[in-house]
Amino acid sequence: MPTDANQPVVLFYRVRMMLAQMLVVLLATLSIFLLPLPHGYIVLTLVYGALLLAERRLSIRSPLTVGAFLLSAFVLVLNQLVEWNAYGIYVPVAYFGLLFMIGAACLLRRHPASLYYSDGYGSLALHWKTSGAWVLIYAAGLAVSLLLTLQPGLFWLLLVLPVAGVLLTLWLQLVDSGPASRRSQSFSLGSFRFEEVPPHRETLGPFYTHLMREEKPNLIQGKGVDMLSFEQQLQLRFESDAPCWSSSRFFVAYEGKEIIGTISCRMKTVSARLGVESASDLVSVDRLGEYGGVMEVGRFSIGERYRLRQDVIQGLLRSVIEYAFENDAAFLVTQALQPSIPIYTKIGFQKISERLGLLQGTRTPVLLMVFNLAKRAVCDLEDARANFRLVGALSPYLGERYFKRQSLRSIFASKRAWCIPDSALPQLCLSTLTTDSRGAPQHGA
């Protein structure tokens, strides 16, 4: 399967084919009722024949499509052999009855029909919801079709049912507000607990105390900041960060009641500059934002005794990546302190510039880095099959919903986040004032 940066995996197209199958139900119903009988059966056969060929090219073998194609071909041939006008009213009965039987059989075999379109990928519970909903719609369509012999005016219900099914599917796949769709505010990995901290001065006190203790060795010497007391440095950082607290999310790692790690994240908005943009006059993520949402990861610290503990690293990164999935962020940017650079590099972050930036307030030296989350989630098939477990234990639902939202968005988007080559990514983070017409940095920038 292709995994090139300029082409998404085949799975990307399979997601669209699942929606196409559902829309075809509506198109088939319209062709049966609104076209003259012979023409309607021809259109029905051609539509399902085209859908069958498209699915075969993607190695999808959906029994729903095969069954509907065989039925439409049989009705088309039968129409040539016998006078069909008296029996045409039973075509919807056969159509919805066949779809109901196949859909129900898939559920009884513990293989929901939508799994044929995902190659086994994604949240199984979500596939059960989607396929179960369509089995009920097929059953309702069958019941309405049987009633048409007595009340022909009820045919409009057969148009409403597929429309409702498509809307319900989109809601289940992309907007479902059930418990599985919500990011965990608190969870545990191993012996460590991870919680989101409300953005208030009182609750953030311990957060910043731990953060500043880890940052203190990185303060620039001889600039006056290192001469301040710890309380003065803490207050300086408080005052520097306070304006963006309301738009940020803060996460803490605990061992027992002791804070052993911190991390935060913040989505880019039109009216606000991110920390990476403030740390260097070379950096602007405006052009990057044209391809997708940008989220900044920051305030990342782990106590020295815990820096080799994978559970601590994974838990903190899970917190921010799930928030990124929840908000459809395509890119992550960060100001990496020296101790955290290897961790960010291992995930896939790369340098925006060789030139170090300076953290506001404490003037801590940082390396500005960027990561294409959309490319990792969309173009890496192995991560897709594993529900995007980039750092372990990520929510399967949030990962699947993120993938499908990217899939739908790409139909209309002229600039796709996952199409950007790694080599071009840092250039999109540089200010247009520091790049020439070819996008390369000017001399001395």
N, C-alpha and C positions, 0 to 999 in steps of 0.2 A: 504494500500500500504506500502511496506517496506521502512523504513527510517533509517535502521541501518547504522552505520558508514562504515561497510564493504560491503554494497550493496546500490547502488544508487536507487532512486525512480523509479517506473515503467515508469514514464514520460521520464526518461533517455533512456530507450529502445525504447519508442515510437518515439523519434526523429530519431533513426536509422532506424526504420521501414519506415518512410517517404522516406528516401534515398533508401531503399531496393525496395520500390514500383516503384520508378523511374528507377532503374537499371533493374528491371524485364521487363519493357517495351522494353529495348534493347534486353534482353535475349529472350523474346517472338518473337520479329521481326527476330532474328537470327534463331530460331527454325522453323519459318514458311518458311523461304527462303532456308536455308542451309541443312535441313534434308528432307529425303523422306516424302511425304505427310502424311502417317499414323503415322510415328514416330514423325513428327513435332507436330501433334495434341495431341499425347500422352504426349510429353514433355510439351506442352503448358498447358494442363489440370493439370499435376502433379505440375508444377511450381506455378500456381495460386492456386491450392488446398493447397500446403504447405504454401504459403503466407497467405491464408485465415485462416488456422489453427493458424499460428503464431500471426496474428492480433487478432483473437478471444481470445487467451490466455492473451493478453494485453487489452482486452475490446475495441478494435478498430473495428468499424463497418463501414468501408469505402465502399461506393457504387461502387467505381471504381473497387475494388478487387472482390466484389460480382458479378458485371456485367461481368467482364472479365472471371471469372471462369465459370459462366453459359454459356457464349458464347463458350468458348473452349470445355466444356463438350458437348454442343449441336452439334458442328462441329464434334467432335470425334464420337458421336453416328450416325450422319448423314452420315459420311464417311463409316460406316459399312452397311448402308442401300442402298446407291445409288453409282453409278460410279462418283467419285468426281474429277477425273483428269481434266475434262473440266471446272470445276467451282472453283478450288482451288485458282485461281488468285484473287477471290473476298473475300477471307478470310481477307487479310489486310484491304480491304475496310470496312468490317464489324467490324473488331477489332478497327481501329482508329476512325471509325464513332461512335461506341458505347462509347469509351472513351471521344470523343469530346462532345457528347450529355450529358453524365453524368456530365462532368466537367463544361459545360456551365450551366446545370440545377442547380448545386451547387452555381455558381456565382449568378444566377438569384434569388435563394433563400436566398441570402446574407449570405451564409455559405461556404466560400472557401474550396475546397477539402482538403487542407493541415491541416485545423483545426481538421479533424478527427484524425490526428496523433499527435496532441498536447493537446488534451483534453481541448480545449478552452484557452490554455495558450499562452502568447506571444503577439507580436505586430500585431494587426489585419491588418494594412496596409501592413506589410511584407507578411502575408498570402495571401492577395489579389494579391500582385505582383507575388508570386510564383505560385499560382493556375492559375492566368490569363496567365502567360507565358506558362504553360503546356497546357492550352486550345488552345492557338495559335499553339503550336507544334502538338497537336492532329489534328487540322484543316489542318495544312500543310501536316501531314502524310496521312490524308484522301484524300487530293488533289493529292498527289503523287501516292497513291494507285489506284486512278481512272485512272491516266495517264499510269499506267503500262500495261494496255491492249493494248495501242498503242506503248509505249516505254518501253519494259521490262528491258532494261539496266539501267533504273532510280532507280532500287531497292536499290542501295547504298545510295540514299538520305534518305531512311527509317532507315538506320543504323546511319547516321550522325545526324539526328534530335534528337533521344534520348540522344546521347552523348552530343550534344550541350545543351540539356535541363538539364542534370545532372550538367554540368559545370556552366550553368547559375544559377541553384539553389544554388550550393555551393557559387557562387559569391554573390548572393542576400543575402543568410543567413549569410555568414561569412565575406565577404569582401566589401559589398555594400558601395560605397563611396558617396551616396546621403546625403542630409542635415541631415536626421535622424540619420545617423551613426556617425556623428561628435559630439564630446563632446562640450558642451556649454562653451565658453570662459567667458561669463558673463550671470548671471541670477539673479532673485530676488525671495525672499521668504518673504512674509509679507511685512514689511517696510524696509527690509534689502537687500542690493545688494552685490553680490559676484563676484569677478573678478580674473582672473589670471594675475600675475604681471611678466613682463619680467625679466629674471635673470641678471640684470645689477646693478652696484653699485649705480647709481643715482636713479633708480626706487625702489631699495630695501631699501633705507634709511628709509622711513616711516615704512616699514614692520618691520625692526629690532628695530627701536625706540620703537614701541609698544611692540614687543616681549620682549625686555630687561626690560621694565618697569614692565611687569608681572613676569619676572623671578627673578628680584632683591631680593624679600623677601626670595627666596630659596637659595641664595648664601651661601656657607659654611663660617661660621663665624671664624675669627681668622686665616685665611689662606692668607690674604693679598689682595685677589681679592676684598673683600667688602670694602677695604680701598681706592680703586681707585675711581676717579670721574665717573659720569655716562658716559661722553664722552669717557673716557679711557676704561671702560667696553664695550661700544659699539664697539669701534675700535678693541678691543681684540676679540670679537665675530665675527666681520667682517673678520679679518685675519684668524681666525680658520675655518670659513665656506667657504671662497672664493674658495678654490680648487675644491669644489663639486657643485658650482653654475650651471655650464654648464649642468650637468646631473640631476638637480633637477627642480621641478615645484613648484611655489609659488602662494598661493591663499590668498586673503584678503577679509574680511567682512567689509562693510561700513554701517553706518547710516548717511545718507546725504553725507557729504564729510569727515566725521570722521572715522578713522580706529578703529574698535571695536574687531577685531579678526584676527588671522593669522593661517596658516597651510601650510605645504609643504610635498612633497613626492619625492622618489628617487628609481629607480629600481636598484637591485643588478646586478653588472657585474662581470665578472671573474677577471678583473684587479683591482677592487676597493673594499675597505672594507667599510661596512656601519657603521653608528655611533654607533649602539648597539654593534658592534664588537670592536670598539675602546674604548667604555666606560668600558669594562670589559675583562680581559684576559681569562675569562671562556667561552666567547660566540663566536661561529662561526656558520654561517648559511649555510655553504657549504653543509652539509648533507641534510638540509632542501631543498636546491635548487635542489637536485636530484629528488624531487617529483614535483616541479613546480617553477614558477617564484616567487621571493621574492621582496617585495617593502617595503621600510621604510617610515613611517609617522613621521613627526617631526615638530618642531617649532610651536607647537600647543598652542595658547594663546587666551583667551577671557577676555575682560575687566570685572572687578569685578561686575559692574552693569548689565552685560548681561549674566552671567553664568547660570542663570536659564531660559533663553529664548531659547525655543526649536528650533525656526527658525534659530538662529545663529549657534547652534550646528549642526543641520541637514544640513545647507548650507555648512559649512566647511567640514563636513564628506562626503557629496555628491561629493564635488570637487575631493577629493582624491580617493574615491571608484570608481567613473566613470573613472578616470585615470587608476586605477587598472584593471577595466573591459576592457578598451581600449588596455591595454598592457598584458592582460592574466595573471596578477599576481595571484598566488594561495595563497600566505601567506602575511600578513602584520605584520611588527615588528615595535616597537616604543620604545623610551626612554621617559617614562611618568613622567612629573613633578607631584608633590603632588596634586595640585588642579585638574589636569585632569585625575587622576587615576580612580575616580568613573565613569567618562564618558566612558573611554576605557573599563572598566569592564562591563558596561551596554551593550555595543555593543557585547561583547564576547571575548575580549582580556583576556589572562591569563598570570601569571608571568612566566618568564623564570627561574629566580632565586630569592631567598629571599634576596640575597646580592645586595645592591644598587650599581649602576654604577655612574660614574661622567662624566658630559657633558664636552666635550673638550672646552678649552678656558676659560670659566667662572667657571668650576668645580662645576656646579650645580648638586646636588644629583638627580638621576633619577631611576625609577624602569623599568627594561627591561621587555617588554611584547610582546606576539605573538598572532596572530589570524588567524585561518584557513578560509579564505574567500571562497575557493573552496568548502569546506564541507558545508558551510552555503548556498551557491548558488545551489549546486547540490543535497544535501541530505535533505534539508528542503522543503518539498512539499508546505507548506503554503507560503513561500517566493517565490517559483517558480511561483505559481498561481498569486501572486501579483506583478509579474515582478521584483522580487528581491528588493523590496522597503525596504532595510535594514535600511535606515535612512530617508526615505520619499522623494518622487519626483525624484527618480533616473530615468535615461533614460530607457524606456522599451526596446528600440532597443539594447542598449549596454548590458543590462542584458541578453536579449535573445541570442545575439550573443556570449556572454561569455559562457553561458550554453552549446550552441551547439558546440563551439570549445572544451570545456572540454569533451563533449561527444565523438567527433571524435578522440580527442587525446588519450582517454582512450583505444581505440581499439588497439593501438600499444604500449602504455606505459606499462612498467613492474612495475613502481611505480606510484600509483595514489594518488594525493594530498588529495582527499576526503575520502580515506580509512584510514587515520591516526587517531587513537583514540586520544581524547583530552589529555589523561594521558601521551601519548608518545610525544606529540608535544614539550613541553619544553626541553625534553632530546635531541631532534634532533637539538636544538639550542646551545647545549653545545659543547665545543671543545672536539675532540676525545682524547686529552691529559688529560682531566679531567674525563673521563668515563671509567669504566671497560668493560670487554668483553660482559657483559649483558646489557650495555647501561645505567647502574645506576651510579650516581656520586660517585667518590671515596671519602673516608673519608677525610674531611677537605677541599673539593672543594667548 
